[in-house]
Amino acid sequence: MATAAIPRRAEIKTRTTDEIKKGATEVYARWGLSLNDAINTFLVKSIEVGGLPFDLRPETPSYNAIAAVAYKPELNAEGVAVLPADWDDGDE
């Protein structure tokens, strides 16, 4: 569905934040696209695939991404984790 030769007469208005507009404009500019062209491309692709042209499922985080935020306890002389006192559940 080529749209380059077809005059664009329909208008779509939307609202977003300044940050999203700025970020998206920068992303698409790296591809040589205006924000207008990018939105039109999104709409054309949506029609071609009959829905959203991308997957909305969250990506499974990598081991490195999980490890970067994982709790890393101190180890005692025997190599056993020393947990914070407020983690004591009174089992011992």
Phi and psi restraints in degrees (range 20) as a CNS / XPLOR table:
assign (resid 1 and name C) (resid 2 and name N)
       (resid 2 and name CA) (resid 2 and name C) 1.0 -79.0 20.0 2
assign (resid 2 and name N) (resid 2 and name CA)
       (resid 2 and name C) (resid 3 and name N) 1.0 132.2 20.0 2
assign (resid 2 and name C) (resid 3 and name N)
       (resid 3 and name CA) (resid 3 and name C) 1.0 -116.5 20.0 2
assign (resid 3 and name N) (resid 3 and name CA)
       (resid 3 and name C) (resid 4 and name N) 1.0 -3.7 20.0 2
assign (resid 3 and name C) (resid 4 and name N)
       (resid 4 and name CA) (resid 4 and name C) 1.0 -62.1 20.0 2
assign (resid 4 and name N) (resid 4 and name CA)
       (resid 4 and name C) (resid 5 and name N) 1.0 -40.1 20.0 2
assign (resid 4 and name C) (resid 5 and name N)
       (resid 5 and name CA) (resid 5 and name C) 1.0 -86.7 20.0 2
assign (resid 5 and name N) (resid 5 and name CA)
       (resid 5 and name C) (resid 6 and name N) 1.0 -12.0 20.0 2
assign (resid 5 and name C) (resid 6 and name N)
       (resid 6 and name CA) (resid 6 and name C) 1.0 -88.8 20.0 2
assign (resid 6 and name N) (resid 6 and name CA)
       (resid 6 and name C) (resid 7 and name N) 1.0 125.8 20.0 2
assign (resid 6 and name C) (resid 7 and name N)
       (resid 7 and name CA) (resid 7 and name C) 1.0 -63.2 20.0 2
assign (resid 7 and name N) (resid 7 and name CA)
       (resid 7 and name C) (resid 8 and name N) 1.0 137.3 20.0 2
assign (resid 7 and name C) (resid 8 and name N)
       (resid 8 and name CA) (resid 8 and name C) 1.0 -93.2 20.0 2
assign (resid 8 and name N) (resid 8 and name CA)
       (resid 8 and name C) (resid 9 and name N) 1.0 111.8 20.0 2
assign (resid 8 and name C) (resid 9 and name N)
       (resid 9 and name CA) (resid 9 and name C) 1.0 -116.3 20.0 2
assign (resid 9 and name N) (resid 9 and name CA)
       (resid 9 and name C) (resid 10 and name N) 1.0 -26.0 20.0 2
assign (resid 9 and name C) (resid 10 and name N)
       (resid 10 and name CA) (resid 10 and name C) 1.0 -75.5 20.0 2
assign (resid 10 and name N) (resid 10 and name CA)
       (resid 10 and name C) (resid 11 and name N) 1.0 142.6 20.0 2
assign (resid 10 and name C) (resid 11 and name N)
       (resid 11 and name CA) (resid 11 and name C) 1.0 -117.4 20.0 2
assign (resid 11 and name N) (resid 11 and name CA)
       (resid 11 and name C) (resid 12 and name N) 1.0 137.2 20.0 2
assign (resid 11 and name C) (resid 12 and name N)
       (resid 12 and name CA) (resid 12 and name C) 1.0 -122.2 20.0 2
assign (resid 12 and name N) (resid 12 and name CA)
       (resid 12 and name C) (resid 13 and name N) 1.0 129.5 20.0 2
assign (resid 12 and name C) (resid 13 and name N)
       (resid 13 and name CA) (resid 13 and name C) 1.0 -113.4 20.0 2
assign (resid 13 and name N) (resid 13 and name CA)
       (resid 13 and name C) (resid 14 and name N) 1.0 139.2 20.0 2
assign (resid 13 and name C) (resid 14 and name N)
       (resid 14 and name CA) (resid 14 and name C) 1.0 -145.0 20.0 2
assign (resid 14 and name N) (resid 14 and name CA)
       (resid 14 and name C) (resid 15 and name N) 1.0 163.0 20.0 2
assign (resid 14 and name C) (resid 15 and name N)
       (resid 15 and name CA) (resid 15 and name C) 1.0 -120.2 20.0 2
assign (resid 15 and name N) (resid 15 and name CA)
       (resid 15 and name C) (resid 16 and name N) 1.0 142.7 20.0 2
assign (resid 15 and name C) (resid 16 and name N)
       (resid 16 and name CA) (resid 16 and name C) 1.0 -151.3 20.0 2
assign (resid 16 and name N) (resid 16 and name CA)
       (resid 16 and name C) (resid 17 and name N) 1.0 -177.6 20.0 2
assign (resid 16 and name C) (resid 17 and name N)
       (resid 17 and name CA) (resid 17 and name C) 1.0 -87.0 20.0 2
assign (resid 17 and name N) (resid 17 and name CA)
       (resid 17 and name C) (resid 18 and name N) 1.0 159.2 20.0 2
assign (resid 17 and name C) (resid 18 and name N)
       (resid 18 and name CA) (resid 18 and name C) 1.0 -59.7 20.0 2
assign (resid 18 and name N) (resid 18 and name CA)
       (resid 18 and name C) (resid 19 and name N) 1.0 -37.6 20.0 2
assign (resid 18 and name C) (resid 19 and name N)
       (resid 19 and name CA) (resid 19 and name C) 1.0 -65.3 20.0 2
assign (resid 19 and name N) (resid 19 and name CA)
       (resid 19 and name C) (resid 20 and name N) 1.0 -43.1 20.0 2
assign (resid 19 and name C) (resid 20 and name N)
       (resid 20 and name CA) (resid 20 and name C) 1.0 -66.1 20.0 2
assign (resid 20 and name N) (resid 20 and name CA)
       (resid 20 and name C) (resid 21 and name N) 1.0 -43.6 20.0 2
assign (resid 20 and name C) (resid 21 and name N)
       (resid 21 and name CA) (resid 21 and name C) 1.0 -60.9 20.0 2
assign (resid 21 and name N) (resid 21 and name CA)
       (resid 21 and name C) (resid 22 and name N) 1.0 -46.3 20.0 2
assign (resid 21 and name C) (resid 22 and name N)
       (resid 22 and name CA) (resid 22 and name C) 1.0 -62.7 20.0 2
assign (resid 22 and name N) (resid 22 and name CA)
       (resid 22 and name C) (resid 23 and name N) 1.0 -47.0 20.0 2
assign (resid 22 and name C) (resid 23 and name N)
       (resid 23 and name CA) (resid 23 and name C) 1.0 -62.8 20.0 2
assign (resid 23 and name N) (resid 23 and name CA)
       (resid 23 and name C) (resid 24 and name N) 1.0 -44.8 20.0 2
assign (resid 23 and name C) (resid 24 and name N)
       (resid 24 and name CA) (resid 24 and name C) 1.0 -65.9 20.0 2
assign (resid 24 and name N) (resid 24 and name CA)
       (resid 24 and name C) (resid 25 and name N) 1.0 -40.3 20.0 2
assign (resid 24 and name C) (resid 25 and name N)
       (resid 25 and name CA) (resid 25 and name C) 1.0 -60.3 20.0 2
assign (resid 25 and name N) (resid 25 and name CA)
       (resid 25 and name C) (resid 26 and name N) 1.0 -42.1 20.0 2
assign (resid 25 and name C) (resid 26 and name N)
       (resid 26 and name CA) (resid 26 and name C) 1.0 -65.5 20.0 2
assign (resid 26 and name N) (resid 26 and name CA)
       (resid 26 and name C) (resid 27 and name N) 1.0 -42.6 20.0 2
assign (resid 26 and name C) (resid 27 and name N)
       (resid 27 and name CA) (resid 27 and name C) 1.0 -60.9 20.0 2
assign (resid 27 and name N) (resid 27 and name CA)
       (resid 27 and name C) (resid 28 and name N) 1.0 -50.9 20.0 2
assign (resid 27 and name C) (resid 28 and name N)
       (resid 28 and name CA) (resid 28 and name C) 1.0 -71.5 20.0 2
assign (resid 28 and name N) (resid 28 and name CA)
       (resid 28 and name C) (resid 29 and name N) 1.0 -28.5 20.0 2
assign (resid 28 and name C) (resid 29 and name N)
       (resid 29 and name CA) (resid 29 and name C) 1.0 -62.4 20.0 2
assign (resid 29 and name N) (resid 29 and name CA)
       (resid 29 and name C) (resid 30 and name N) 1.0 -34.2 20.0 2
assign (resid 29 and name C) (resid 30 and name N)
       (resid 30 and name CA) (resid 30 and name C) 1.0 -63.7 20.0 2
assign (resid 30 and name N) (resid 30 and name CA)
       (resid 30 and name C) (resid 31 and name N) 1.0 -22.9 20.0 2
assign (resid 30 and name C) (resid 31 and name N)
       (resid 31 and name CA) (resid 31 and name C) 1.0 -97.5 20.0 2
assign (resid 31 and name N) (resid 31 and name CA)
       (resid 31 and name C) (resid 32 and name N) 1.0 3.5 20.0 2
assign (resid 31 and name C) (resid 32 and name N)
       (resid 32 and name CA) (resid 32 and name C) 1.0 76.9 20.0 2
assign (resid 32 and name N) (resid 32 and name CA)
       (resid 32 and name C) (resid 33 and name N) 1.0 22.3 20.0 2
assign (resid 32 and name C) (resid 33 and name N)
       (resid 33 and name CA) (resid 33 and name C) 1.0 -114.1 20.0 2
assign (resid 33 and name N) (resid 33 and name CA)
       (resid 33 and name C) (resid 34 and name N) 1.0 141.7 20.0 2
assign (resid 33 and name C) (resid 34 and name N)
       (resid 34 and name CA) (resid 34 and name C) 1.0 -78.6 20.0 2
assign (resid 34 and name N) (resid 34 and name CA)
       (resid 34 and name C) (resid 35 and name N) 1.0 165.1 20.0 2
assign (resid 34 and name C) (resid 35 and name N)
       (resid 35 and name CA) (resid 35 and name C) 1.0 -61.7 20.0 2
assign (resid 35 and name N) (resid 35 and name CA)
       (resid 35 and name C) (resid 36 and name N) 1.0 -38.3 20.0 2
assign (resid 35 and name C) (resid 36 and name N)
       (resid 36 and name CA) (resid 36 and name C) 1.0 -58.9 20.0 2
assign (resid 36 and name N) (resid 36 and name CA)
       (resid 36 and name C) (resid 37 and name N) 1.0 -48.2 20.0 2
assign (resid 36 and name C) (resid 37 and name N)
       (resid 37 and name CA) (resid 37 and name C) 1.0 -63.3 20.0 2
assign (resid 37 and name N) (resid 37 and name CA)
       (resid 37 and name C) (resid 38 and name N) 1.0 -39.3 20.0 2
assign (resid 37 and name C) (resid 38 and name N)
       (resid 38 and name CA) (resid 38 and name C) 1.0 -64.5 20.0 2
assign (resid 38 and name N) (resid 38 and name CA)
       (resid 38 and name C) (resid 39 and name N) 1.0 -43.7 20.0 2
assign (resid 38 and name C) (resid 39 and name N)
       (resid 39 and name CA) (resid 39 and name C) 1.0 -65.0 20.0 2
assign (resid 39 and name N) (resid 39 and name CA)
       (resid 39 and name C) (resid 40 and name N) 1.0 -41.9 20.0 2
assign (resid 39 and name C) (resid 40 and name N)
       (resid 40 and name CA) (resid 40 and name C) 1.0 -63.6 20.0 2
assign (resid 40 and name N) (resid 40 and name CA)
       (resid 40 and name C) (resid 41 and name N) 1.0 -39.9 20.0 2
assign (resid 40 and name C) (resid 41 and name N)
       (resid 41 and name CA) (resid 41 and name C) 1.0 -62.6 20.0 2
assign (resid 41 and name N) (resid 41 and name CA)
       (resid 41 and name C) (resid 42 and name N) 1.0 -42.3 20.0 2
assign (resid 41 and name C) (resid 42 and name N)
       (resid 42 and name CA) (resid 42 and name C) 1.0 -58.2 20.0 2
assign (resid 42 and name N) (resid 42 and name CA)
       (resid 42 and name C) (resid 43 and name N) 1.0 -45.8 20.0 2
assign (resid 42 and name C) (resid 43 and name N)
       (resid 43 and name CA) (resid 43 and name C) 1.0 -64.8 20.0 2
assign (resid 43 and name N) (resid 43 and name CA)
       (resid 43 and name C) (resid 44 and name N) 1.0 -43.8 20.0 2
assign (resid 43 and name C) (resid 44 and name N)
       (resid 44 and name CA) (resid 44 and name C) 1.0 -62.0 20.0 2
assign (resid 44 and name N) (resid 44 and name CA)
       (resid 44 and name C) (resid 45 and name N) 1.0 -45.6 20.0 2
assign (resid 44 and name C) (resid 45 and name N)
       (resid 45 and name CA) (resid 45 and name C) 1.0 -64.9 20.0 2
assign (resid 45 and name N) (resid 45 and name CA)
       (resid 45 and name C) (resid 46 and name N) 1.0 -36.7 20.0 2
assign (resid 45 and name C) (resid 46 and name N)
       (resid 46 and name CA) (resid 46 and name C) 1.0 -59.9 20.0 2
assign (resid 46 and name N) (resid 46 and name CA)
       (resid 46 and name C) (resid 47 and name N) 1.0 -41.0 20.0 2
assign (resid 46 and name C) (resid 47 and name N)
       (resid 47 and name CA) (resid 47 and name C) 1.0 -66.0 20.0 2
assign (resid 47 and name N) (resid 47 and name CA)
       (resid 47 and name C) (resid 48 and name N) 1.0 -44.2 20.0 2
assign (resid 47 and name C) (resid 48 and name N)
       (resid 48 and name CA) (resid 48 and name C) 1.0 -59.0 20.0 2
assign (resid 48 and name N) (resid 48 and name CA)
       (resid 48 and name C) (resid 49 and name N) 1.0 -41.9 20.0 2
assign (resid 48 and name C) (resid 49 and name N)
       (resid 49 and name CA) (resid 49 and name C) 1.0 -94.1 20.0 2
assign (resid 49 and name N) (resid 49 and name CA)
       (resid 49 and name C) (resid 50 and name N) 1.0 -8.0 20.0 2
assign (resid 49 and name C) (resid 50 and name N)
       (resid 50 and name CA) (resid 50 and name C) 1.0 73.8 20.0 2
assign (resid 50 and name N) (resid 50 and name CA)
       (resid 50 and name C) (resid 51 and name N) 1.0 30.4 20.0 2
assign (resid 50 and name C) (resid 51 and name N)
       (resid 51 and name CA) (resid 51 and name C) 1.0 169.8 20.0 2
assign (resid 51 and name N) (resid 51 and name CA)
       (resid 51 and name C) (resid 52 and name N) 1.0 -160.3 20.0 2
assign (resid 51 and name C) (resid 52 and name N)
       (resid 52 and name CA) (resid 52 and name C) 1.0 -66.1 20.0 2
assign (resid 52 and name N) (resid 52 and name CA)
       (resid 52 and name C) (resid 53 and name N) 1.0 135.4 20.0 2
assign (resid 52 and name C) (resid 53 and name N)
       (resid 53 and name CA) (resid 53 and name C) 1.0 -84.2 20.0 2
assign (resid 53 and name N) (resid 53 and name CA)
       (resid 53 and name C) (resid 54 and name N) 1.0 25.2 20.0 2
assign (resid 53 and name C) (resid 54 and name N)
       (resid 54 and name CA) (resid 54 and name C) 1.0 -156.8 20.0 2
assign (resid 54 and name N) (resid 54 and name CA)
       (resid 54 and name C) (resid 55 and name N) 1.0 166.1 20.0 2
assign (resid 54 and name C) (resid 55 and name N)
       (resid 55 and name CA) (resid 55 and name C) 1.0 -90.3 20.0 2
assign (resid 55 and name N) (resid 55 and name CA)
       (resid 55 and name C) (resid 56 and name N) 1.0 131.0 20.0 2
assign (resid 55 and name C) (resid 56 and name N)
       (resid 56 and name CA) (resid 56 and name C) 1.0 -94.1 20.0 2
assign (resid 56 and name N) (resid 56 and name CA)
       (resid 56 and name C) (resid 57 and name N) 1.0 -2.8 20.0 2
assign (resid 56 and name C) (resid 57 and name N)
       (resid 57 and name CA) (resid 57 and name C) 1.0 -68.6 20.0 2
assign (resid 57 and name N) (resid 57 and name CA)
       (resid 57 and name C) (resid 58 and name N) 1.0 139.3 20.0 2
assign (resid 57 and name C) (resid 58 and name N)
       (resid 58 and name CA) (resid 58 and name C) 1.0 -67.4 20.0 2
assign (resid 58 and name N) (resid 58 and name CA)
       (resid 58 and name C) (resid 59 and name N) 1.0 146.2 20.0 2
assign (resid 58 and name C) (resid 59 and name N)
       (resid 59 and name CA) (resid 59 and name C) 1.0 -75.0 20.0 2
assign (resid 59 and name N) (resid 59 and name CA)
       (resid 59 and name C) (resid 60 and name N) 1.0 145.4 20.0 2
assign (resid 59 and name C) (resid 60 and name N)
       (resid 60 and name CA) (resid 60 and name C) 1.0 -71.4 20.0 2
assign (resid 60 and name N) (resid 60 and name CA)
       (resid 60 and name C) (resid 61 and name N) 1.0 125.7 20.0 2
assign (resid 60 and name C) (resid 61 and name N)
       (resid 61 and name CA) (resid 61 and name C) 1.0 -66.5 20.0 2
assign (resid 61 and name N) (resid 61 and name CA)
       (resid 61 and name C) (resid 62 and name N) 1.0 147.7 20.0 2
assign (resid 61 and name C) (resid 62 and name N)
       (resid 62 and name CA) (resid 62 and name C) 1.0 -74.9 20.0 2
assign (resid 62 and name N) (resid 62 and name CA)
       (resid 62 and name C) (resid 63 and name N) 1.0 164.9 20.0 2
assign (resid 62 and name C) (resid 63 and name N)
       (resid 63 and name CA) (resid 63 and name C) 1.0 -57.7 20.0 2
assign (resid 63 and name N) (resid 63 and name CA)
       (resid 63 and name C) (resid 64 and name N) 1.0 -43.7 20.0 2
assign (resid 63 and name C) (resid 64 and name N)
       (resid 64 and name CA) (resid 64 and name C) 1.0 -62.6 20.0 2
assign (resid 64 and name N) (resid 64 and name CA)
       (resid 64 and name C) (resid 65 and name N) 1.0 -37.9 20.0 2
assign (resid 64 and name C) (resid 65 and name N)
       (resid 65 and name CA) (resid 65 and name C) 1.0 -66.4 20.0 2
assign (resid 65 and name N) (resid 65 and name CA)
       (resid 65 and name C) (resid 66 and name N) 1.0 -39.5 20.0 2
assign (resid 65 and name C) (resid 66 and name N)
       (resid 66 and name CA) (resid 66 and name C) 1.0 -70.6 20.0 2
assign (resid 66 and name N) (resid 66 and name CA)
       (resid 66 and name C) (resid 67 and name N) 1.0 -43.8 20.0 2
assign (resid 66 and name C) (resid 67 and name N)
       (resid 67 and name CA) (resid 67 and name C) 1.0 -62.0 20.0 2
assign (resid 67 and name N) (resid 67 and name CA)
       (resid 67 and name C) (resid 68 and name N) 1.0 -31.8 20.0 2
assign (resid 67 and name C) (resid 68 and name N)
       (resid 68 and name CA) (resid 68 and name C) 1.0 -64.9 20.0 2
assign (resid 68 and name N) (resid 68 and name CA)
       (resid 68 and name C) (resid 69 and name N) 1.0 -27.2 20.0 2
assign (resid 68 and name C) (resid 69 and name N)
       (resid 69 and name CA) (resid 69 and name C) 1.0 -112.1 20.0 2
assign (resid 69 and name N) (resid 69 and name CA)
       (resid 69 and name C) (resid 70 and name N) 1.0 1.8 20.0 2
assign (resid 69 and name C) (resid 70 and name N)
       (resid 70 and name CA) (resid 70 and name C) 1.0 -72.7 20.0 2
assign (resid 70 and name N) (resid 70 and name CA)
       (resid 70 and name C) (resid 71 and name N) 1.0 149.9 20.0 2
assign (resid 70 and name C) (resid 71 and name N)
       (resid 71 and name CA) (resid 71 and name C) 1.0 -70.4 20.0 2
assign (resid 71 and name N) (resid 71 and name CA)
       (resid 71 and name C) (resid 72 and name N) 1.0 131.7 20.0 2
assign (resid 71 and name C) (resid 72 and name N)
       (resid 72 and name CA) (resid 72 and name C) 1.0 -120.1 20.0 2
assign (resid 72 and name N) (resid 72 and name CA)
       (resid 72 and name C) (resid 73 and name N) 1.0 96.6 20.0 2
assign (resid 72 and name C) (resid 73 and name N)
       (resid 73 and name CA) (resid 73 and name C) 1.0 -72.7 20.0 2
assign (resid 73 and name N) (resid 73 and name CA)
       (resid 73 and name C) (resid 74 and name N) 1.0 157.2 20.0 2
assign (resid 73 and name C) (resid 74 and name N)
       (resid 74 and name CA) (resid 74 and name C) 1.0 -72.4 20.0 2
assign (resid 74 and name N) (resid 74 and name CA)
       (resid 74 and name C) (resid 75 and name N) 1.0 151.1 20.0 2
assign (resid 74 and name C) (resid 75 and name N)
       (resid 75 and name CA) (resid 75 and name C) 1.0 -108.5 20.0 2
assign (resid 75 and name N) (resid 75 and name CA)
       (resid 75 and name C) (resid 76 and name N) 1.0 141.2 20.0 2
assign (resid 75 and name C) (resid 76 and name N)
       (resid 76 and name CA) (resid 76 and name C) 1.0 -81.3 20.0 2
assign (resid 76 and name N) (resid 76 and name CA)
       (resid 76 and name C) (resid 77 and name N) 1.0 -174.7 20.0 2
assign (resid 76 and name C) (resid 77 and name N)
       (resid 77 and name CA) (resid 77 and name C) 1.0 -60.3 20.0 2
assign (resid 77 and name N) (resid 77 and name CA)
       (resid 77 and name C) (resid 78 and name N) 1.0 -27.4 20.0 2
assign (resid 77 and name C) (resid 78 and name N)
       (resid 78 and name CA) (resid 78 and name C) 1.0 -88.1 20.0 2
assign (resid 78 and name N) (resid 78 and name CA)
       (resid 78 and name C) (resid 79 and name N) 1.0 1.2 20.0 2
assign (resid 78 and name C) (resid 79 and name N)
       (resid 79 and name CA) (resid 79 and name C) 1.0 82.9 20.0 2
assign (resid 79 and name N) (resid 79 and name CA)
       (resid 79 and name C) (resid 80 and name N) 1.0 15.4 20.0 2
assign (resid 79 and name C) (resid 80 and name N)
       (resid 80 and name CA) (resid 80 and name C) 1.0 -95.0 20.0 2
assign (resid 80 and name N) (resid 80 and name CA)
       (resid 80 and name C) (resid 81 and name N) 1.0 139.0 20.0 2
assign (resid 80 and name C) (resid 81 and name N)
       (resid 81 and name CA) (resid 81 and name C) 1.0 -63.4 20.0 2
assign (resid 81 and name N) (resid 81 and name CA)
       (resid 81 and name C) (resid 82 and name N) 1.0 134.2 20.0 2
assign (resid 81 and name C) (resid 82 and name N)
       (resid 82 and name CA) (resid 82 and name C) 1.0 -102.4 20.0 2
assign (resid 82 and name N) (resid 82 and name CA)
       (resid 82 and name C) (resid 83 and name N) 1.0 106.8 20.0 2
assign (resid 82 and name C) (resid 83 and name N)
       (resid 83 and name CA) (resid 83 and name C) 1.0 -85.0 20.0 2
assign (resid 83 and name N) (resid 83 and name CA)
       (resid 83 and name C) (resid 84 and name N) 1.0 153.0 20.0 2
assign (resid 83 and name C) (resid 84 and name N)
       (resid 84 and name CA) (resid 84 and name C) 1.0 -59.3 20.0 2
assign (resid 84 and name N) (resid 84 and name CA)
       (resid 84 and name C) (resid 85 and name N) 1.0 149.3 20.0 2
assign (resid 84 and name C) (resid 85 and name N)
       (resid 85 and name CA) (resid 85 and name C) 1.0 -58.2 20.0 2
assign (resid 85 and name N) (resid 85 and name CA)
       (resid 85 and name C) (resid 86 and name N) 1.0 -34.8 20.0 2
assign (resid 85 and name C) (resid 86 and name N)
       (resid 86 and name CA) (resid 86 and name C) 1.0 -73.8 20.0 2
assign (resid 86 and name N) (resid 86 and name CA)
       (resid 86 and name C) (resid 87 and name N) 1.0 -3.6 20.0 2
assign (resid 86 and name C) (resid 87 and name N)
       (resid 87 and name CA) (resid 87 and name C) 1.0 -89.1 20.0 2
assign (resid 87 and name N) (resid 87 and name CA)
       (resid 87 and name C) (resid 88 and name N) 1.0 -6.6 20.0 2
assign (resid 87 and name C) (resid 88 and name N)
       (resid 88 and name CA) (resid 88 and name C) 1.0 -66.5 20.0 2
assign (resid 88 and name N) (resid 88 and name CA)
       (resid 88 and name C) (resid 89 and name N) 1.0 121.0 20.0 2
assign (resid 88 and name C) (resid 89 and name N)
       (resid 89 and name CA) (resid 89 and name C) 1.0 -100.2 20.0 2
assign (resid 89 and name N) (resid 89 and name CA)
       (resid 89 and name C) (resid 90 and name N) 1.0 6.7 20.0 2
assign (resid 89 and name C) (resid 90 and name N)
       (resid 90 and name CA) (resid 90 and name C) 1.0 74.8 20.0 2
assign (resid 90 and name N) (resid 90 and name CA)
       (resid 90 and name C) (resid 91 and name N) 1.0 18.6 20.0 2
assign (resid 90 and name C) (resid 91 and name N)
       (resid 91 and name CA) (resid 91 and name C) 1.0 -75.3 20.0 2
assign (resid 91 and name N) (resid 91 and name CA)
       (resid 91 and name C) (resid 92 and name N) 1.0 -21.5 20.0 2
